[in-house]
Structure formats: structure tokens, C-alpha cells
């Protein structure tokens, strides 16, 4: 791709940071489990590891869609492969573990309470 923008580069770097964070959290979880299986920090590590993984999958799906959008003319692959990669990105968005991110999010719970209180009045 000849027209790579600074925003695109920043997004790719963000994806790398997410994956590195995921690896660090995974190794930390394994270490804590081996050292002290009853450590209370393990649940916190798992909580953040799951969320980082979710955000990584969403970002990768968006990157696939952007990179292999069938209307893009700057891809070195044929149209059928391009379409399949784009479709894979869309499927990743639909099959992501949204319940992990949405159902337990404190922000979502607060928003639900605010909206729920407004509806009851």
C-alpha cells in the first residue's frame, strides 16, 4: 500500500501494544497461578487479559476490513481473496465475545442505570 497514513501506522502500533499487553498479562497469570493459586490478583489479571484480547480481535477485524475492502485498488491480491479477507474481518466482528466486554463493563452498567431511571420517571 503506497498511501499509508499516520493514522493507519498509529492503529497498527496500537494493535502491537495490545498484543504485547496480552502476552504480558498471560505470562503474569501463569506465574501467579504457579506461585500462589489463591492469589486474589489472578482474577484481576484474567479480567484485563480477556478485555485486551477482545479489543485486539476487534482491531484486527477492522484492519482486515480496511485493508481488504473489495473497493480498494491498492492490494496485491486477487479480488476473490480480497473479498474473503474482508468477509473474515466482518465475521470476526460478529463472533467476538461481546458479552465479556459489554455485560460486565462498569460504564455500560452505569449507562443502563441512567437510562433505566430516565425511563421510569
C-alpha positions in Angstrom: 0.0 0.0 0.0 1.6 3.2 -1.1 -0.8 5.6 0.7 -0.2 4.6 4.3 -1.3 7.4 6.6 0.0 8.3 10.1 -3.4 7.3 11.5 -3.0 3.8 9.9 0.5 3.5 11.3 -0.7 4.5 14.8 -3.5 2.0 14.6 -1.1 -0.8 13.7 1.2 0.2 16.6 -1.8 0.2 18.9 -2.5 -3.4 17.8 1.1 -4.4 18.6 0.8 -2.8 22.0 -2.4 -4.7 22.6 -0.8 -8.0 21.7 2.3 -7.3 23.8 0.0 -6.4 26.7 -2.0 -9.6 26.2 1.2 -11.7 26.3 2.4 -9.9 29.5 -0.9 -10.5 31.2 -0.9 -14.1 30.1 2.6 -14.8 31.4 1.8 -12.9 34.6 -1.4 -15.0 35.1 0.6 -18.3 34.6 3.3 -17.0 37.0 0.8 -16.1 39.7 -1.1 -19.4 39.4 2.2 -21.3 39.7 3.4 -19.2 42.6 0.2 -18.9 44.6 -3.1 -20.3 43.1 -5.2 -18.5 45.7 -3.7 -15.1 44.8 -6.5 -12.5 44.6 -4.8 -10.7 41.7 -5.3 -13.6 39.4 -9.0 -12.6 38.8 -8.0 -9.1 38.0 -5.3 -10.3 35.6 -7.9 -12.6 33.9 -10.4 -9.7 33.7 -8.0 -7.4 31.9 -6.5 -10.2 29.7 -10.0 -11.1 28.4 -10.7 -7.4 27.6 -7.4 -6.8 25.9 -7.9 -9.9 23.8 -11.4 -8.7 22.9 -10.2 -5.3 21.8 -7.3 -6.9 19.8 -9.8 -9.1 17.9 -12.0 -6.1 17.1 -9.0 -4.1 16.0 -7.7 -7.0 13.8 -11.2 -7.3 12.3 -11.3 -3.6 11.4 -7.8 -3.8 10.0 -8.8 -6.7 7.8 -11.9 -4.9 6.6 -10.0 -1.7 5.9 -7.1 -3.5 4.1 -9.1 -5.9 2.0 -12.2 -3.9 1.3 -13.3 -5.0 -2.2 -13.3 -1.4 -3.5 -9.7 -0.9 -2.5 -7.3 -0.7 -5.5 -4.0 -0.9 -3.6 -4.0 -4.6 -2.6 -1.5 -7.1 -4.2 -4.0 -10.0 -4.1 -6.8 -11.0 -6.4 -10.4 -9.9 -5.9 -11.7 -13.3 -4.5 -9.0 -13.5 -1.8 -9.5 -9.8 -1.0 -13.3 -10.4 -0.6 -12.6 -13.5 1.7 -10.3 -11.5 3.9 -12.8 -8.6 4.2 -15.6 -11.1 4.9 -13.4 -12.8 7.6 -13.0 -9.3 9.3 -16.8 -8.8 9.3 -17.3 -12.3 10.7 -14.7 -11.6 13.5 -16.8 -8.6 14.5 -20.0 -10.6 14.7 -18.4 -13.6 16.5 -16.4 -11.6 19.0 -17.1 -12.2 22.7 -19.1 -9.1 23.1 -20.7 -10.3 26.4 -17.3 -10.2 28.1 -16.8 -6.6 27.2 -20.4 -5.2 27.4 -22.2 -7.2 30.1 -19.6 -6.6 32.9 -18.4 -3.1 31.9 -18.9 -0.6 34.7 -19.6 2.1 32.2 -22.3 0.1 30.5 -23.9 -0.8 33.9 -23.9 2.9 34.8 -25.3 3.9 31.5 -28.1 1.3 31.9 -28.9 2.7 35.3 -29.1 6.2 34.0 -31.3 5.2 31.0 -33.4 3.0 33.2 -34.0 5.8 35.7 -35.0 8.2 32.9 -37.5 5.6 31.6 -39.1 5.1 35.0 -39.9 8.8 35.5 
